[in-house]
Amino acid sequence: MYQEKFKAFENIKTLAGKAWEHAVAIEAALSAEELELQEKRHDFIRMQVGALALAKEQGFDQGIEKGIEKERQRSQIELVVKSYRIGLSVSTISELTGLDDDEIMTLLKAQDDL
């Protein structure tokens, strides 16, 4: 069983090596002009890969920020609801949270706590 898997790995390694050898052989046969065009294509591909990596990183960062903001909002809603349940007035909750009375009432109605 393991010998079969090892043999498959050997085949992959051999194929990769042959592909590399083939690419080198092709480049060796190219004229200076063709080599320059080939290098420009490689530069373009590297730029695209870099741009995709940057976009992925920025998207990840934005997702983290969005998650933090949602958690902050959830915590604020929880504070409003708990404060109301223990008997604090809407005006006191407003002072604690910085939300105006209408925002607090909207949150409470959404939580079916009125």
Stockholm file with secondary structure:
# STOCKHOLM 1.0

chainA/1-114         MYQEKFKAFENIKTLAGKAWEHAVAIEAALSAEELELQEKRHDFIRMQVGALALAKEQGFDQGIEKGIEKERQRSQIELVVKSYRIGLSVSTISELTGLDDDEIMTLLKAQDDL
#=GR chainA/1-114 SS CHHHHHHHHHHHHHHHHHHHHHHHHHHHTSCHHHHHHHHHHHHHHHHHHHHHHHHHHHHHHHHHHHHHHHHHHHHHHHHHHHHHHTTCCHHHHHHHHCCCHHHHHHHHHHTTCC
#=GC SS_cons         CHHHHHHHHHHHHHHHHHHHHHHHHHHHTSCHHHHHHHHHHHHHHHHHHHHHHHHHHHHHHHHHHHHHHHHHHHHHHHHHHHHHHTTCCHHHHHHHHCCCHHHHHHHHHHTTCC
//
